[in-house]
């Protein structure tokens, strides 16, 4: 489905994840964060920027273990920044589909 | 009753083999990843996964385990279950599944609560200092039920 967010038409899957990461902008991230009840801080942006670059390289958003090990953000902090599930929520805000895998 | 999303799970870990412990850890971690509250309660041999000296050396059951597809007598040879554990750990690492100690740390850092069962601790003659630091307490079954209010209870 397509929704107009921050003045842009954005494609989403049925779970509310963007299907075309190239449509992403920082304004869209801010608007999606507001839907989740999150006000983005510098630290949130660092996580989102890491996901953007990592996902571009690897073809999908990273899981929590990778956010910690490669992104250098401790698990505890990730859950403070994105309490409803860092891998899932941060991927959504970064404009990528939900990460697959059980870990 | 409407199909309300699950908000809280309490997972009991009663087995101490590698294959007995991992499903519970994956379920607890997966719950937190979905924003679901999670409590882990280790009882009987399940405590192997939180005992400091033991948690890095869990092994696979190679005897009496038909799914291993090796004859029981072969499985009983010395070193077989350690070998099976090494092979399984390698495969898991490839799938980005962490070793037990790291997994327990990760689950604890994600905000899940981890407890040991008092009856089992008394039976095995263990003390609080025998456990890894992520264990928040040694609790009774009554405490477990109290902490599980509103949760789905999963026994593994």
gemmi code that builds the backbone of each chain (N, CA, C; Angstrom):
import gemmi

chains = {
    "A": [
        ("UNK", (0.846, -1.202, 0.000), (0.000, 0.000, 0.000), (0.883, 1.255, 0.000)),
        ("UNK", (0.322, 2.316, -0.491), (1.070, 3.569, -0.541), (0.448, 4.567, 0.436)),
        ("UNK", (1.309, 5.238, 1.150), (0.830, 6.249, 2.101), (1.650, 7.508, 1.883)),
        ("UNK", (1.007, 8.658, 2.036), (1.764, 9.901, 1.891), (2.316, 10.304, 3.248)),
        ("UNK", (3.646, 10.324, 3.328), (4.290, 10.685, 4.588), (5.288, 11.804, 4.328)),
        ("UNK", (5.189, 12.838, 5.117), (6.081, 13.994, 5.006), (6.157, 14.490, 3.549)),
        ("UNK", (5.008, 14.469, 2.876), (4.942, 15.016, 1.514), (5.420, 14.081, 0.414)),
        ("UNK", (5.755, 12.815, 0.776), (6.220, 11.864, -0.237), (5.311, 10.641, -0.242)),
        ("UNK", (5.083, 10.055, -1.422), (4.364, 8.781, -1.484), (5.334, 7.659, -1.134)),
        ("UNK", (4.966, 6.875, -0.114), (5.862, 5.827, 0.373), (5.145, 4.474, 0.325)),
        ("UNK", (5.850, 3.432, -0.176), (5.268, 2.088, -0.248), (5.570, 1.290, 1.014)),
        ("UNK", (4.516, 0.663, 1.535), (4.658, -0.154, 2.752), (4.137, -1.568, 2.515)),
        ("UNK", (4.701, -2.536, 3.286), (4.116, -3.878, 3.260), (2.978, -3.925, 4.286)),
        ("UNK", (2.356, -5.119, 4.438), (1.167, -5.206, 5.294), (1.497, -4.967, 6.775)),
        ("UNK", (2.781, -5.112, 7.153), (3.148, -4.888, 8.553), (3.666, -3.472, 8.811)),
        ("UNK", (3.606, -2.620, 7.780), (4.021, -1.234, 7.978), (5.503, -0.976, 7.754)),
        ("UNK", (6.186, -1.923, 7.102), (7.607, -1.724, 6.781), (7.723, -1.218, 5.347)),
        ("UNK", (8.647, -0.282, 5.142), (8.828, 0.262, 3.795), (9.406, -0.813, 2.873)),
        ("UNK", (8.893, -0.871, 1.663), (9.382, -1.887, 0.733), (10.435, -1.328, -0.222)),
        ("UNK", (10.521, 0.015, -0.299), (11.525, 0.625, -1.181), (12.411, 1.583, -0.383)),
        ("UNK", (13.532, 1.058, 0.105), (14.411, 1.867, 0.973), (14.860, 3.171, 0.304)),
        ("UNK", (14.867, 3.197, -1.029), (15.313, 4.419, -1.722), (14.312, 5.569, -1.560)),
        ("UNK", (13.094, 5.264, -1.120), (12.121, 6.342, -0.904), (12.342, 7.052, 0.430)),
        ("UNK", (13.209, 6.488, 1.260), (13.415, 6.968, 2.627), (14.021, 8.364, 2.675)),
        ("UNK", (13.622, 9.116, 3.672), (14.282, 10.400, 3.972), (14.262, 10.576, 5.480)),
        ("UNK", (15.027, 11.521, 5.970), (15.065, 11.743, 7.419), (13.709, 12.231, 7.930)),
        ("UNK", (12.978, 12.972, 7.100), (11.644, 13.420, 7.510), (10.701, 12.236, 7.680)),
        ("UNK", (10.824, 11.250, 6.771), (9.986, 10.052, 6.881), (10.321, 9.308, 8.174)),
        ("UNK", (11.610, 9.180, 8.466), (12.025, 8.500, 9.699), (11.415, 9.186, 10.920)),
        ("UNK", (11.461, 10.520, 10.917), (10.909, 11.273, 12.041), (9.406, 11.016, 12.186)),
        ("UNK", (8.702, 10.979, 11.031), (7.259, 10.750, 11.064), (6.939, 9.322, 11.527)),
        ("UNK", (7.696, 8.329, 11.039), (7.464, 6.938, 11.458), (7.773, 6.763, 12.942)),
        ("UNK", (8.817, 7.458, 13.409), (9.172, 7.393, 14.831), (8.034, 7.939, 15.685)),
        ("UNK", (7.438, 9.033, 15.231), (6.323, 9.622, 15.976), (5.176, 8.609, 16.094)),
        ("UNK", (4.930, 7.834, 15.021), (3.892, 6.780, 15.079), (4.201, 5.760, 16.169)),
        ("UNK", (5.502, 5.530, 16.400), (5.921, 4.544, 17.406), (6.047, 5.196, 18.789)),
        ("UNK", (5.787, 6.487, 18.869), (5.921, 7.193, 20.138), (7.374, 7.474, 20.505)),
        ("UNK", (8.233, 7.538, 19.484), (9.662, 7.770, 19.742), (10.072, 9.141, 19.200)),
        ("UNK", (10.757, 9.937, 20.033), (11.366, 11.175, 19.558), (12.830, 10.861, 19.277)),
        ("UNK", (13.246, 11.034, 18.043), (14.598, 10.619, 17.654), (15.669, 11.544, 18.236)),
        ("UNK", (16.620, 10.929, 18.943), (17.767, 11.659, 19.482), (18.974, 11.365, 18.578)),
        ("UNK", (20.112, 12.030, 18.887), (21.325, 11.779, 18.097), (21.689, 10.296, 18.103)),
        ("UNK", (21.493, 9.679, 19.263), (21.853, 8.261, 19.399), (20.951, 7.385, 18.505)),
        ("UNK", (19.644, 7.720, 18.458), (18.748, 6.998, 17.533), (19.260, 7.121, 16.100)),
        ("UNK", (19.652, 8.354, 15.742), (20.119, 8.590, 14.371), (21.368, 7.781, 14.056)),
        ("UNK", (22.254, 7.643, 15.068), (23.458, 6.836, 14.836), (23.075, 5.399, 14.484)),
        ("UNK", (22.070, 4.859, 15.216), (21.620, 3.490, 14.930), (21.004, 3.426, 13.530)),
        ("UNK", (20.152, 4.396, 13.212), (19.495, 4.379, 11.902), (20.515, 4.527, 10.770)),
        ("UNK", (21.501, 5.396, 10.968), (22.540, 5.571, 9.933), (23.330, 4.278, 9.743)),
        ("UNK", (23.636, 3.607, 10.885), (24.354, 2.329, 10.768), (23.509, 1.319, 9.990)),
        ("UNK", (22.221, 1.241, 10.325), (21.349, 0.281, 9.627), (21.296, 0.598, 8.136)),
        ("UNK", (21.169, 1.880, 7.804), (21.117, 2.266, 6.384), (22.356, 1.781, 5.634)),
        ("UNK", (23.531, 2.008, 6.209), (24.739, 1.632, 5.477), (24.949, 0.116, 5.503)),
        ("UNK", (24.654, -0.513, 6.657), (24.845, -1.961, 6.767), (23.864, -2.703, 5.849)),
        ("UNK", (22.622, -2.251, 5.822), (21.598, -2.934, 5.022), (21.894, -2.797, 3.533)),
        ("UNK", (22.436, -1.642, 3.171), (22.772, -1.411, 1.769), (23.831, -2.416, 1.316)),
        ("UNK", (24.792, -2.659, 2.222), (25.879, -3.572, 1.924), (25.433, -5.025, 1.925)),
        ("UNK", (24.571, -5.381, 2.902), (24.227, -6.783, 3.116), (22.843, -7.191, 2.611)),
        ("UNK", (22.122, -6.257, 2.057), (20.827, -6.596, 1.472), (19.688, -6.743, 2.460)),
        ("UNK", (19.904, -6.370, 3.716), (18.810, -6.430, 4.683), (19.235, -5.830, 6.004)),
        ("UNK", (18.250, -5.433, 6.800), (18.562, -4.796, 8.079), (19.202, -5.793, 9.045)),
        ("UNK", (20.157, -5.340, 9.874), (20.872, -6.225, 10.800), (20.018, -6.641, 11.999)),
        ("UNK", (20.386, -7.757, 12.636), (19.718, -8.157, 13.881), (20.413, -7.490, 15.073)),
        ("UNK", (19.883, -7.750, 16.266), (20.396, -7.075, 17.471), (21.870, -7.422, 17.712)),
        ("UNK", (22.220, -8.697, 17.464), (23.601, -9.116, 17.716), (24.561, -8.306, 16.850)),
        ("UNK", (24.169, -8.078, 15.616), (25.020, -7.321, 14.700), (25.029, -5.826, 15.055)),
        ("UNK", (23.875, -5.322, 15.465), (23.818, -3.914, 15.897), (24.794, -3.695, 17.046)),
        ("UNK", (24.910, -4.718, 17.912), (25.814, -4.603, 19.049), (27.275, -4.788, 18.621)),
        ("UNK", (27.527, -5.869, 17.884), (28.912, -6.230, 17.578), (29.547, -5.335, 16.533)),
        ("UNK", (28.811, -5.040, 15.480), (29.373, -4.247, 14.389), (28.974, -2.777, 14.540)),
        ("UNK", (27.744, -2.543, 14.971), (27.280, -1.162, 15.123), (27.760, -0.526, 16.416)),
        ("UNK", (28.290, -1.354, 17.338), (28.820, -0.863, 18.613), (27.804, -0.141, 19.492)),
        ("UNK", (26.559, -0.606, 19.463), (25.575, -0.072, 20.396), (25.179, -1.227, 21.321)),
        ("UNK", (25.427, -1.096, 22.643), (25.121, -2.199, 23.559), (23.632, -2.591, 23.520)),
        ("UNK", (23.381, -3.898, 23.725), (22.003, -4.409, 23.685), (21.080, -3.630, 24.621)),
        ("UNK", (21.572, -3.364, 25.848), (20.754, -2.646, 26.832), (20.290, -1.310, 26.281)),
        ("UNK", (21.229, -0.593, 25.665), (20.894, 0.730, 25.135), (19.923, 0.606, 23.968)),
        ("UNK", (20.128, -0.422, 23.126), (19.224, -0.625, 21.990), (17.778, -0.773, 22.460)),
        ("UNK", (17.608, -1.539, 23.556), (16.255, -1.748, 24.073), (15.709, -0.500, 24.763)),
        ("UNK", (16.598, 0.382, 25.222), (16.134, 1.647, 25.788), (15.695, 2.586, 24.655)),
        ("UNK", (16.467, 2.574, 23.579), (16.141, 3.456, 22.451), (14.868, 2.998, 21.725)),
        ("UNK", (14.757, 1.671, 21.576), (13.607, 1.109, 20.841), (12.968, 0.007, 21.690)),
        ("UNK", (12.189, 0.399, 22.691), (11.708, -0.587, 23.679), (10.866, -1.712, 23.076)),
        ("UNK", (10.181, -1.453, 21.987), (9.305, -2.505, 21.450), (10.044, -3.475, 20.536)),
        ("UNK", (11.363, -3.492, 20.603), (12.154, -4.424, 19.787), (13.048, -3.674, 18.831)),
        ("UNK", (14.350, -3.557, 19.164), (15.269, -2.724, 18.396), (15.426, -3.134, 16.932)),
        ("UNK", (15.625, -4.426, 16.667), (15.892, -4.838, 15.299), (14.700, -4.477, 14.416)),
        ("UNK", (13.528, -4.797, 14.936), (12.305, -4.603, 14.165), (11.957, -3.112, 13.999)),
        ("UNK", (11.880, -2.413, 15.111), (11.446, -1.012, 15.067), (12.490, -0.141, 14.350)),
        ("UNK", (13.775, -0.372, 14.652), (14.807, 0.453, 14.018), (14.842, 0.197, 12.509)),
        ("UNK", (14.639, -1.055, 12.098), (14.598, -1.353, 10.661), (13.448, -0.588, 10.012)),
        ("UNK", (12.321, -0.570, 10.699), (11.152, 0.142, 10.159), (11.448, 1.642, 9.994)),
        ("UNK", (12.080, 2.222, 11.013), (12.375, 3.653, 10.943), (13.471, 3.956, 9.912)),
        ("UNK", (14.335, 2.962, 9.679), (15.421, 3.167, 8.714), (14.969, 2.888, 7.284)),
        ("UNK", (13.695, 2.497, 7.134), (13.156, 2.333, 5.789), (13.412, 0.981, 5.150)),
        ("UNK", (13.716, -0.027, 5.997), (13.980, -1.366, 5.466), (12.925, -2.371, 5.928)),
        ("UNK", (12.718, -3.446, 5.144), (11.782, -4.483, 5.581), (12.237, -5.130, 6.887)),
        ("UNK", (11.296, -5.754, 7.556), (11.561, -6.425, 8.835), (12.670, -7.462, 8.662)),
        ("UNK", (13.662, -7.474, 9.573), (14.731, -8.471, 9.428), (14.171, -9.879, 9.609)),
        ("UNK", (14.647, -10.809, 8.768), (14.203, -12.195, 8.897), (15.173, -12.960, 9.764)),
        ("UNK", (14.771, -14.124, 10.206), (15.637, -14.926, 11.065), (15.104, -14.927, 12.477)),
        ("UNK", (15.488, -15.951, 13.233), (14.930, -16.149, 14.571), (15.755, -15.478, 15.653)),
        ("UNK", (16.921, -14.962, 15.311), (17.757, -14.357, 16.347), (17.668, -12.841, 16.280)),
    ],
    "B": [
        ("UNK", (-13.275, -15.189, 22.991), (-12.170, -14.293, 23.360), (-11.417, -13.862, 22.099)),
        ("UNK", (-11.157, -12.600, 21.991), (-10.429, -12.100, 20.819), (-8.982, -12.596, 20.853)),
        ("UNK", (-8.363, -12.652, 19.691), (-6.964, -13.074, 19.641), (-6.044, -11.918, 19.981)),
        ("UNK", (-5.919, -11.668, 21.274), (-5.041, -10.591, 21.741), (-3.595, -10.968, 21.471)),
        ("UNK", (-2.754, -10.001, 21.105), (-1.326, -10.324, 20.949), (-0.749, -10.764, 22.301)),
        ("UNK", (0.219, -11.665, 22.258), (0.890, -12.116, 23.482), (1.711, -10.960, 24.040)),
        ("UNK", (1.569, -10.690, 25.341), (2.311, -9.569, 25.928), (3.436, -10.022, 26.830)),
        ("UNK", (3.337, -11.266, 27.298), (4.300, -11.717, 28.298), (4.438, -13.236, 28.239)),
        ("UNK", (5.676, -13.729, 28.307), (5.897, -15.180, 28.363), (6.809, -15.524, 29.546)),
        ("UNK", (6.545, -16.697, 30.122), (7.405, -17.241, 31.173), (7.872, -18.590, 30.682)),
        ("UNK", (9.186, -18.731, 30.528), (9.703, -19.950, 29.930), (10.474, -20.759, 30.964)),
        ("UNK", (10.075, -22.005, 31.140), (10.740, -22.896, 32.096), (11.752, -23.744, 31.323)),
        ("UNK", (12.996, -23.778, 31.808), (14.030, -24.574, 31.147), (14.389, -25.724, 32.083)),
        ("UNK", (14.039, -26.955, 31.702), (14.249, -28.083, 32.620), (15.317, -29.054, 32.135)),
        ("UNK", (15.793, -28.855, 30.915), (16.771, -29.805, 30.369), (18.135, -29.149, 30.195)),
        ("UNK", (19.192, -29.954, 30.399), (20.537, -29.381, 30.419), (21.395, -29.714, 29.219)),
        ("UNK", (20.803, -30.341, 28.205), (21.591, -30.610, 26.992), (21.571, -29.358, 26.123)),
        ("UNK", (22.504, -29.298, 25.188), (22.558, -28.144, 24.293), (21.226, -27.967, 23.558)),
        ("UNK", (20.718, -29.101, 23.038), (19.465, -29.018, 22.276), (18.263, -28.811, 23.193)),
        ("UNK", (18.469, -29.051, 24.499), (17.389, -28.820, 25.443), (17.292, -27.360, 25.844)),
        ("UNK", (18.424, -26.668, 25.791), (18.507, -25.295, 26.284), (18.197, -24.258, 25.188)),
        ("UNK", (18.730, -24.498, 23.999), (18.623, -23.468, 22.948), (17.208, -23.041, 22.556)),
        ("UNK", (16.262, -23.994, 22.401), (14.919, -23.539, 22.013), (14.376, -22.493, 22.978)),
        ("UNK", (14.616, -22.697, 24.278), (14.120, -21.747, 25.276), (14.800, -20.391, 25.118)),
        ("UNK", (16.135, -20.413, 24.878), (16.862, -19.147, 24.736), (16.392, -18.402, 23.481)),
        ("UNK", (16.185, -19.144, 22.409), (15.734, -18.514, 21.170), (14.330, -17.932, 21.348)),
        ("UNK", (13.497, -18.660, 22.070), (12.135, -18.153, 22.289), (12.131, -16.917, 23.176)),
        ("UNK", (12.973, -16.901, 24.199), (13.032, -15.740, 25.099), (13.566, -14.524, 24.350)),
        ("UNK", (14.648, -14.719, 23.618), (15.237, -13.624, 22.863), (14.256, -13.114, 21.792)),
        ("UNK", (13.602, -14.066, 21.133), (12.622, -13.708, 20.095), (11.447, -12.936, 20.673)),
        ("UNK", (11.056, -13.300, 21.892), (9.957, -12.575, 22.540), (10.361, -11.117, 22.752)),
        ("UNK", (11.542, -10.904, 23.318), (12.004, -9.535, 23.567), (12.127, -8.752, 22.252)),
        ("UNK", (12.581, -9.430, 21.204), (12.729, -8.767, 19.907), (11.383, -8.285, 19.368)),
        ("UNK", (10.304, -8.920, 19.826), (8.963, -8.508, 19.394), (8.302, -7.596, 20.415)),
        ("UNK", (9.071, -7.187, 21.414), (8.512, -6.298, 22.427), (7.666, -7.023, 23.458)),
        ("UNK", (7.821, -8.363, 23.534), (7.078, -9.167, 24.510), (7.946, -9.334, 25.759)),
        ("UNK", (7.348, -9.149, 26.943), (8.109, -9.361, 28.191), (8.461, -10.832, 28.322)),
        ("UNK", (9.643, -11.123, 28.881), (10.039, -12.524, 29.006), (10.718, -12.803, 30.338)),
        ("UNK", (10.375, -13.943, 30.932), (11.029, -14.415, 32.150), (11.518, -15.828, 31.892)),
        ("UNK", (12.763, -16.106, 32.289), (13.309, -17.457, 32.152), (13.479, -18.043, 33.551)),
        ("UNK", (12.994, -19.272, 33.722), (13.072, -19.941, 35.016), (13.799, -21.259, 34.797)),
        ("UNK", (15.011, -21.376, 35.350), (15.825, -22.577, 35.131), (15.645, -23.541, 36.288)),
        ("UNK", (15.280, -24.771, 35.945), (15.034, -25.770, 36.983), (15.744, -27.081, 36.644)),
        ("UNK", (15.970, -27.917, 37.659), (16.662, -29.192, 37.479), (17.883, -29.041, 36.569)),
        ("UNK", (18.029, -29.899, 35.573), (19.250, -29.875, 34.767), (19.321, -28.647, 33.848)),
        ("UNK", (18.212, -27.964, 33.700), (18.213, -26.728, 32.915), (19.197, -25.717, 33.499)),
        ("UNK", (19.484, -25.841, 34.790), (20.397, -24.903, 35.453), (21.827, -24.966, 34.898)),
        ("UNK", (22.145, -26.024, 34.188), (23.466, -26.116, 33.552), (23.774, -24.868, 32.720)),
        ("UNK", (22.724, -24.273, 32.144), (22.900, -23.130, 31.240), (23.207, -21.831, 31.969)),
        ("UNK", (23.075, -21.832, 33.319), (23.348, -20.588, 34.059), (24.398, -20.795, 35.157)),
        ("UNK", (24.922, -22.021, 35.252), (25.994, -22.289, 36.223), (27.319, -21.900, 35.551)),
        ("UNK", (27.995, -20.947, 36.185), (29.224, -20.387, 35.613), (30.189, -21.427, 35.053)),
        ("UNK", (30.451, -22.478, 35.841), (31.438, -23.479, 35.443), (30.957, -24.382, 34.317)),
        ("UNK", (29.643, -24.438, 34.123), (29.101, -25.424, 33.194), (28.603, -24.840, 31.874)),
        ("UNK", (28.206, -23.596, 31.906), (27.436, -23.046, 30.785), (28.203, -22.978, 29.465)),
        ("UNK", (29.528, -23.018, 29.539), (30.304, -22.998, 28.286), (30.570, -24.402, 27.759)),
        ("UNK", (30.067, -25.409, 28.457), (30.399, -26.795, 28.077), (29.168, -27.683, 27.928)),
        ("UNK", (28.060, -27.121, 27.481), (26.870, -27.959, 27.294), (27.083, -28.904, 26.125)),
        ("UNK", (26.514, -30.097, 26.243), (26.709, -31.095, 25.200), (25.382, -31.605, 24.635)),
        ("UNK", (25.480, -32.217, 23.472), (24.298, -32.757, 22.788), (24.062, -34.194, 23.265)),
        ("UNK", (22.785, -34.583, 23.431), (22.489, -35.987, 23.783), (22.704, -36.867, 22.578)),
        ("UNK", (23.669, -37.762, 22.659), (23.898, -38.664, 21.520), (23.379, -40.069, 21.824)),
        ("UNK", (22.917, -40.273, 23.050), (22.377, -41.582, 23.413), (20.875, -41.441, 23.661)),
        ("UNK", (20.115, -42.407, 23.148), (18.666, -42.359, 23.357), (18.039, -41.185, 22.652)),
        ("UNK", (18.682, -40.753, 21.558), (18.160, -39.619, 20.792), (18.043, -40.048, 19.333)),
        ("UNK", (16.910, -40.652, 18.951), (16.768, -41.223, 17.612), (16.985, -40.189, 16.506)),
        ("UNK", (16.697, -38.916, 16.788), (16.833, -37.886, 15.759), (18.293, -37.608, 15.401)),
        ("UNK", (19.229, -38.124, 16.213), (20.647, -37.951, 15.886), (21.075, -38.865, 14.732)),
        ("UNK", (20.277, -39.914, 14.508), (20.570, -40.869, 13.429), (21.942, -41.518, 13.564)),
        ("UNK", (22.385, -41.721, 14.792), (23.558, -42.575, 14.990), (23.153, -43.641, 16.004)),
        ("UNK", (23.661, -44.882, 15.831), (23.262, -45.950, 16.739), (23.618, -45.601, 18.189)),
        ("UNK", (22.740, -45.960, 19.114), (22.935, -45.647, 20.523), (24.308, -46.107, 21.027)),
        ("UNK", (24.748, -47.310, 20.583), (26.038, -47.817, 21.073), (27.205, -46.943, 20.621)),
        ("UNK", (27.104, -46.436, 19.378), (28.138, -45.508, 18.884), (28.080, -44.195, 19.660)),
        ("UNK", (26.861, -43.736, 19.900), (26.658, -42.478, 20.624), (27.225, -42.535, 22.017)),
        ("UNK", (27.366, -43.767, 22.537), (27.843, -43.929, 23.908), (29.368, -43.886, 24.009)),
        ("UNK", (30.044, -43.893, 22.868), (31.521, -43.862, 22.903), (32.009, -42.555, 23.533)),
        ("UNK", (33.145, -42.622, 24.233), (33.648, -41.401, 24.880), (33.861, -40.273, 23.871)),
        ("UNK", (33.478, -39.085, 24.232), (33.728, -37.925, 23.380), (32.653, -37.656, 22.334)),
        ("UNK", (31.720, -38.600, 22.157), (30.727, -38.408, 21.101), (29.836, -37.186, 21.327)),
        ("UNK", (29.381, -36.997, 22.563), (28.458, -35.885, 22.764), (29.200, -34.547, 22.714)),
        ("UNK", (30.494, -34.549, 23.062), (31.276, -33.312, 22.929), (31.482, -32.993, 21.457)),
        ("UNK", (31.754, -34.047, 20.680), (31.962, -33.858, 19.246), (30.680, -33.316, 18.596)),
        ("UNK", (29.559, -33.925, 18.963), (28.278, -33.472, 18.410), (28.026, -32.018, 18.798)),
        ("UNK", (28.422, -31.654, 20.020), (28.221, -30.273, 20.478), (29.061, -29.305, 19.652)),
        ("UNK", (30.317, -29.703, 19.363), (31.198, -28.843, 18.574), (30.611, -28.610, 17.180)),
        ("UNK", (30.124, -29.704, 16.574), (29.551, -29.579, 15.227), (28.316, -28.677, 15.254)),
        ("UNK", (27.476, -28.885, 16.258), (26.259, -28.079, 16.327), (26.593, -26.614, 16.593)),
        ("UNK", (27.574, -26.362, 17.462), (27.951, -24.973, 17.767), (28.472, -24.260, 16.519)),
        ("UNK", (29.239, -24.981, 15.707), (29.753, -24.376, 14.474), (28.619, -23.975, 13.540)),
        ("UNK", (27.650, -24.899, 13.440), (26.516, -24.595, 12.554), (25.721, -23.405, 13.071)),
        ("UNK", (25.582, -23.348, 14.389), (24.805, -22.255, 14.963), (25.513, -20.924, 14.775)),
        ("UNK", (26.839, -20.931, 14.930), (27.602, -19.705, 14.742), (27.395, -19.178, 13.323)),
        ("UNK", (27.330, -20.090, 12.364), (27.084, -19.686, 10.971), (25.730, -19.013, 10.810)),
        ("UNK", (24.778, -19.451, 11.618), (23.426, -18.874, 11.561), (23.310, -17.652, 12.466)),
        ("UNK", (24.453, -17.245, 13.037), (24.490, -16.079, 13.914), (23.768, -16.317, 15.241)),
        ("UNK", (23.716, -17.590, 15.671), (23.162, -17.904, 16.990), (24.325, -17.907, 17.981)),
        ("UNK", (24.272, -17.056, 19.012), (25.429, -16.920, 19.914), (25.627, -18.144, 20.809)),
        ("UNK", (26.847, -18.336, 21.335), (27.086, -19.357, 22.356), (26.247, -19.062, 23.604)),
        ("UNK", (26.054, -20.095, 24.444), (25.133, -19.972, 25.589), (25.415, -18.737, 26.450)),
        ("UNK", (26.684, -18.525, 26.839), (26.984, -17.410, 27.748), (26.623, -16.061, 27.122)),
        ("UNK", (27.021, -15.885, 25.883), (26.712, -14.618, 25.209), (25.201, -14.447, 25.027)),
        ("UNK", (24.529, -15.562, 24.749), (23.085, -15.527, 24.536), (22.367, -15.111, 25.828)),
        ("UNK", (22.816, -15.695, 26.953), (22.219, -15.355, 28.256), (22.443, -13.864, 28.555)),
        ("UNK", (23.651, -13.359, 28.271), (23.945, -11.931, 28.490), (23.023, -11.058, 27.641)),
        ("UNK", (22.903, -11.463, 26.373), (22.094, -10.700, 25.425), (20.626, -10.666, 25.872)),
        ("UNK", (20.120, -11.823, 26.298), (18.719, -11.922, 26.722), (18.504, -11.080, 27.977)),
        ("UNK", (19.472, -11.137, 28.892), (19.374, -10.345, 30.114), (19.412, -8.847, 29.781)),
        ("UNK", (20.333, -8.454, 28.898), (20.436, -7.044, 28.497), (19.182, -6.556, 27.770)),
        ("UNK", (18.465, -7.482, 27.161), (17.255, -7.081, 26.441), (16.110, -6.799, 27.411)),
        ("UNK", (16.357, -7.055, 28.710), (15.349, -6.742, 29.718), (14.579, -7.958, 30.224)),
        ("UNK", (14.938, -9.159, 29.757), (14.279, -10.361, 30.277), (14.795, -10.650, 31.680)),
        ("UNK", (13.975, -11.327, 32.492), (14.398, -11.685, 33.843), (14.800, -13.158, 33.886)),
        ("UNK", (15.849, -13.434, 34.665), (16.386, -14.796, 34.723), (16.456, -15.274, 36.174)),
        ("UNK", (15.855, -16.436, 36.437), (15.825, -16.975, 37.797), (16.205, -18.451, 37.831)),
        ("UNK", (16.718, -18.875, 38.989), (16.969, -20.293, 39.235), (15.924, -20.798, 40.224)),
        ("UNK", (15.625, -22.085, 40.117), (14.593, -22.715, 40.941), (15.169, -23.128, 42.295)),
        ("UNK", (14.504, -22.696, 43.378), (15.030, -22.939, 44.724), (15.123, -24.428, 45.053)),
        ("UNK", (14.095, -25.180, 44.719), (14.101, -26.613, 45.039), (15.297, -27.301, 44.381)),
        ("UNK", (15.571, -26.935, 43.116), (16.682, -27.558, 42.399), (18.024, -27.118, 42.987)),
        ("UNK", (18.123, -25.843, 43.336), (19.366, -25.315, 43.913), (19.671, -26.055, 45.217)),
        ("UNK", (18.643, -26.257, 46.047), (18.822, -26.970, 47.314), (19.192, -28.432, 47.053)),
        ("UNK", (18.519, -29.030, 46.079), (18.750, -30.441, 45.801), (20.175, -30.694, 45.314)),
        ("UNK", (20.673, -29.799, 44.461), (22.019, -29.982, 43.916), (23.093, -29.362, 44.820)),
        ("UNK", (22.684, -28.779, 45.923), (23.634, -28.175, 46.851), (24.386, -26.990, 46.250)),
        ("UNK", (23.687, -26.166, 45.489), (24.337, -25.012, 44.851), (24.170, -23.749, 45.699)),
        ("UNK", (24.965, -22.732, 45.363), (24.859, -21.444, 46.048), (24.699, -20.347, 45.011)),
        ("UNK", (24.261, -19.175, 45.469), (24.022, -18.052, 44.555), (25.268, -17.753, 43.723)),
        ("UNK", (26.471, -17.886, 44.358), (27.705, -17.516, 43.637), (28.103, -18.538, 42.563)),
        ("UNK", (27.407, -19.679, 42.509), (27.697, -20.656, 41.453), (27.117, -20.223, 40.105)),
        ("UNK", (26.215, -19.227, 40.143), (25.519, -18.841, 38.916), (26.155, -17.630, 38.234)),
        ("UNK", (25.904, -17.499, 36.946), (26.383, -16.324, 36.219), (25.648, -15.091, 36.741)),
        ("UNK", (26.224, -13.923, 36.518), (25.707, -12.738, 37.205), (24.345, -12.267, 36.663)),
        ("UNK", (23.938, -12.824, 35.529), (22.635, -12.428, 34.979), (21.458, -13.017, 35.760)),
        ("UNK", (21.746, -14.011, 36.607), (20.674, -14.633, 37.395), (20.238, -13.660, 38.493)),
        ("UNK", (18.977, -13.265, 38.458), (18.519, -12.219, 39.374), (18.110, -12.752, 40.737)),
        ("UNK", (17.941, -14.074, 40.834), (17.576, -14.605, 42.133), (17.246, -16.079, 42.077)),
        ("UNK", (17.180, -16.657, 43.265), (16.780, -18.063, 43.398), (15.382, -18.015, 43.997)),
        ("UNK", (14.405, -18.470, 43.244), (13.023, -18.255, 43.676), (12.242, -19.569, 43.770)),
        ("UNK", (11.174, -19.530, 44.558), (10.327, -20.718, 44.726), (9.324, -20.798, 43.579)),
        ("UNK", (8.671, -21.931, 43.481), (7.674, -22.099, 42.430), (6.533, -21.092, 42.629)),
        ("UNK", (6.239, -20.785, 43.895), (5.203, -19.788, 44.175), (5.592, -18.412, 43.649)),
        ("UNK", (6.868, -18.046, 43.871), (7.371, -16.768, 43.334), (7.263, -16.770, 41.815)),
        ("UNK", (7.584, -17.925, 41.234), (7.530, -18.039, 39.769), (6.127, -17.746, 39.258)),
        ("UNK", (5.120, -18.359, 39.918), (3.748, -18.106, 39.457), (3.375, -16.643, 39.660)),
        ("UNK", (3.809, -16.052, 40.767), (3.485, -14.652, 41.019), (4.096, -13.765, 39.932)),
        ("UNK", (5.353, -14.067, 39.572), (6.016, -13.273, 38.533), (5.413, -13.532, 37.148)),
        ("UNK", (4.711, -14.639, 37.006), (4.157, -15.012, 35.703), (2.723, -14.528, 35.511)),
        ("UNK", (2.232, -13.699, 36.426), (0.853, -13.219, 36.300), (0.635, -12.619, 34.912)),
        ("UNK", (-0.378, -13.089, 34.237), (-0.714, -12.558, 32.925), (0.142, -13.115, 31.788)),
        ("UNK", (1.086, -14.018, 32.109), (1.993, -14.526, 31.086), (1.531, -15.875, 30.541)),
        ("UNK", (1.957, -16.177, 29.314), (1.818, -17.538, 28.806), (3.012, -18.309, 29.354)),
        ("UNK", (2.760, -19.486, 29.920), (3.850, -20.283, 30.480), (4.255, -21.370, 29.488)),
        ("UNK", (5.546, -21.431, 29.201), (6.059, -22.393, 28.234), (7.063, -23.298, 28.940)),
        ("UNK", (6.834, -24.604, 28.879), (7.719, -25.551, 29.555), (8.610, -26.226, 28.513)),
        ("UNK", (9.915, -26.144, 28.718), (10.798, -26.812, 27.767), (11.733, -27.764, 28.489)),
    ],
}
model = gemmi.Model(1)
for chain_id, residues in chains.items():
    chain = gemmi.Chain(chain_id)
    for i, (resn, *xyz) in enumerate(residues, 1):
        res = gemmi.Residue()
        res.name, res.seqid = resn, gemmi.SeqId(i, " ")
        for name, pos in zip(("N", "CA", "C"), xyz):
            atom = gemmi.Atom()
            atom.name, atom.element = name, gemmi.Element(name[0])
            atom.pos, atom.b_iso = gemmi.Position(*pos), 0.0
            res.add_atom(atom)
        chain.add_residue(res)
    model.add_chain(chain)
structure = gemmi.Structure()
structure.add_model(model)
structure.setup_entities()
